[in-house]
Amino acid sequence: MSLLWRVTVRRTWNAALLCVVYLVVRALSVCAASAGPQSCPLVCSCSNQFSKVVCTRRGLTRVPVGIPSNTRYLNLMENSIEVIQADTFRHLHHLERLQLGRNAIRQIEVGAFNGLTNLNTLELFDNRLTVIPSGAFEYLSKLRELWLRNNPIESIPSYAFNRVPSLMRLDLGELRKLEYISDGAFEGLYNLKYLNLGMCNIREMPHLTPLVGLEELEISENHFPEIKPGSFRGLKSLKKLWIMNSQIALIERNAFDDVTALMELNLAHNNLSSLPHDLFSPLRYLVELHLHHNPWNCDCDVVWLASWLREYIPTNSTCCGRCHSPAHMRGRYLVELEQSTFQCSAPFIADAPRDLNISAERAAELRCRTAPMSSVRWLLPNGTILTHASNHPRMSVLNDGTLNFSNLLPSDTGIYTCMVTNVAGNSNASAYLNVSTAELNTSNLSYFTTVTVEIVEPPSEVMFKPKTVTASPSVFQPVFISTPTVLLQNTKTPKQVSIPTAKGTEKPGASLDEVMKTTKIIIGCFVAVTLLAAVMLIAFYKLRKRHQQRSTVAASRTIEIIQVDEDGPRAASTTSIPGEGAVVLHSVRDHNSTFKTNYNTYKPAHGAHWTENDTGNSLHRSRPSTITSISESYVTKTHTKEKQNRVVGTQLQTEQTAKRSSKTGNRDNHNAVICWAGQRCCPSSRALESIPWTKSQGRVALQWS
């Protein structure tokens, strides 16, 4: 025991001593590295006291080791690095700019940039990244610029850059395989000032609302067929917007109302032929506008633009586009157009709004359709001006000028005025909207209305054609259907004719939600019925099986033959067989294969044939056998229904006897005759011979089915 203890103590002491030596050596090496002179990697060139390390075009496949710890600028561009492993730059606490562009980087592990607490710029452009390495950006608390241009990135998920909220410049240009940008892709970038999404094959304007501090947006060379109001919602600080070469053919009214701080707008190299009236009116700070290389159609729709350019951008006239059509004006600058050159008319409202009575908490609309390039504004009852770009919670102006209500309130009651403007003048149209709180009472509605019509000609020649009244889509009436009765009357014989007409708005069909709900109910009922049927089937099967088991048990019984002493009392009642002597049967009891002692075994010497007739079971009369009574009596008992039936009986003996021996012992030459009062007798003696006998301590039991 003492030897084992000594060995253990010695080994423990040696291990502790080795740990101490290792820690001391490591501490000395760290101190020497920090205090001693720095060395530059052989494959790199260092300058400015090792603060700038350049390792470009060296054919590196991994980041070289031995980079000085005081490096502030590290250039690893134009190599063949494929993977950036975790903790690769952990010792470079002073690094401010890391250039990894133009490599073959396809994977950046989580924690690859650990330790770079002072990193300001990270360049990863022109690589083979397929996803945004969000996990690698953690702990880059001072990162200001991130360059991911020209990578085969396919999607930008939500919160892709939320680990770098300090980011101010983000370059995502030339992501030619980009297919999806999540609505929350730019969440958390409150300090972002510059964003490049050019040449990314974007077909819809991405959700840029979280970028409240964005000042410059480059989104050129994409595919935007049209720019709708709200595309730049939330970009109150945007100053420069470039949308060049993006195949823009239509800019809807009030599309730039959200970028009121815009100073520079570039719409060159697109497919614009005209612009909505007063499109740039909210842009009070706009000083530079590029509209060249667009197929402008110089007519009344662009006269306002020429006037606006001369007034607000006088120094930028040479770059603001030329006329492409009509042919006689091709080549002229837009700023040279005059209103006197064209014969323009005031705007015409094709579908003016109509008065409307409607219940609260319903949807409605007031139409005001006019020319697409005209300016449309709505004056609300409270004096508010509503345009296409207005962000009202319940009201919105559609592209065709219609004022849409999503949920009416009683406070919306009042006069609504549609104001349409173009270069030639203004047009207004008003409508009164009455929103009531009372629900429609349909209990007093009559489904039949009597109309009296006088007919001069005979009724047989009258060709009456019912007139169908179609409600205007702009008028939202209470939903009900009535069937008027038209009374046709002439000067001779009036008669009544019922003509069904559809008045009001028909009940809309079932929505998809209602259909799905009904389908679910039907499926649930079917499943419930199926389960109930299965349960009933199982119960029926179990009951049937139990019944079969009971029938089998009832058919198989054990009969006990109990010997009764001669001195015992005689049965009070007996049954005799005429001409054959008295046959007295004692009670029979079924013990279900349980036995008692003091039993004798009897076996008939010959089989007495028993038959069943109208009077009961008896011996066959034609057989010439003499049956005599024997004084020795036996008692049989049964417990089939928990009661005992006693019948006095005797043993019958024939003259012709025979003795047989069996495996169970000798049997006497007697026939045991057992009967129940009013029931069938036991099987014949031949059948009894086939029944197996069991002998145990003088007790005999026989079983039959």
RAFEN-V582870 format. One record per backbone hydrogen bond with DSSP energy under -1.0 kcal/mol. CO is the residue of the C=O (numbers start at 1). NH is the residue of the N-H. Records with the same first field share a line. If there is no record, write none. Layout:
BEGIN
CO: NH, NH
END
This chain:
BEGIN
1: 5
2: 6
3: 7
4: 8
5: 9
6: 10
7: 11
8: 12
9: 13
10: 14
11: 15
12: 16
13: 17
14: 18
15: 19
16: 20
17: 21
18: 22
19: 23
20: 24
21: 25
22: 26
23: 27
24: 28
25: 29
26: 30
27: 31
28: 32
29: 33
30: 34
31: 35
32: 36
41: 44
45: 54
47: 52
48: 51
51: 72, 73
52: 47
53: 75
54: 45
60: 80
68: 71
72: 96, 97
73: 53
74: 99
75: 55
77: 57
81: 104
82: 106, 107
84: 109
85: 88
89: 92
91: 93
92: 95
96: 120, 121
97: 74
98: 123
99: 76
101: 78
105: 128
107: 84
109: 112
111: 87, 114
113: 116
115: 117
116: 119
120: 144, 145
121: 98
122: 147
123: 100
125: 102
130: 154
132: 134
134: 137
137: 140
139: 141
140: 143
144: 168, 169
145: 122
146: 171
147: 124
149: 126
151: 153
154: 179, 180
156: 182
161: 164
164: 167
168: 193, 194
169: 146
170: 196
171: 148
173: 150
174: 176
175: 178
180: 156
182: 185
184: 159, 187
186: 189
188: 190
193: 215, 216
194: 170
195: 218
196: 172
198: 174
202: 223
208: 211
210: 212
211: 214
215: 239, 240
216: 195
217: 242
218: 197
220: 199
225: 249, 250
227: 252
228: 231
230: 233
232: 235
234: 236
235: 238
239: 263, 264
240: 217
241: 266
242: 219
244: 221
246: 224
248: 271
250: 227
252: 255
254: 257
259: 262
263: 287, 288
264: 241
265: 290
266: 243
268: 245
273: 297
276: 279
280: 283
282: 284
288: 265
290: 267
292: 269
294: 296
296: 324, 325
297: 299
299: 302
302: 306
303: 307
304: 308
305: 309
306: 310
307: 311
308: 312
309: 313
317: 320
319: 291
321: 334
323: 331
325: 298
326: 329
327: 330
329: 332
332: 323
333: 336
334: 337
338: 341
339: 342
351: 369
356: 434
358: 436
362: 408
364: 405
366: 403
369: 350, 351
371: 374
373: 277
375: 421
377: 419
378: 386
379: 417
380: 383
384: 380
386: 378
394: 406
396: 404
398: 401
402: 398
403: 366
404: 396
405: 364
408: 361
409: 412
410: 413
414: 433
416: 431
417: 379
418: 429
419: 377
420: 427
421: 375
425: 422
427: 420
429: 418
431: 416
432: 356
433: 414
434: 358
436: 360
447: 483
449: 485
451: 487
453: 489
458: 461
459: 462
472: 475
485: 451
486: 497
487: 453
488: 495
489: 455
511: 515
512: 516
513: 517
514: 518
515: 519
516: 520
517: 521
518: 522
519: 523
520: 524
521: 525
522: 526
523: 527
524: 528
525: 529
526: 530
527: 531
528: 532
529: 533
530: 534
531: 535
532: 536
533: 537
534: 538
535: 539
536: 540
537: 541
538: 542
539: 543
540: 544
541: 545
542: 546
543: 547
544: 548
545: 549
546: 550
547: 551
548: 552
549: 553
550: 554
551: 555
557: 704
559: 702
562: 635
577: 580
581: 577
584: 649
588: 638
589: 638
601: 668
603: 670
608: 685
609: 620
611: 618
616: 613
618: 611
623: 625
633: 564
635: 562
637: 589
645: 588
648: 585
652: 671
653: 628
655: 657
660: 667
662: 665
668: 603, 670
671: 652
674: 682
676: 679
684: 688
685: 689
686: 690
694: 701
696: 699
699: 696
700: 561
701: 694
702: 559
704: 557
END
